[in-house]
């Protein structure tokens, strides 16, 4: 009897798990749609991240160029004051 209980303790959870994981066609389609939407969202997020990094690099370059131009203008101004 004890052996039968042990076997039942193993078989019943496996059978219940199998019953719970069975999906209807509409559930399966919904799951596939959600999976595709998640993959599309991941792709869009990666594209946004790439665009953000590109914009950050452009902004850093613009900042460097502006600083250089400002320093040049200051030198020209200082030089004109000495004349």
Order of alpha helices (4+ residues) and beta strands (2+ residues): alpha-alpha
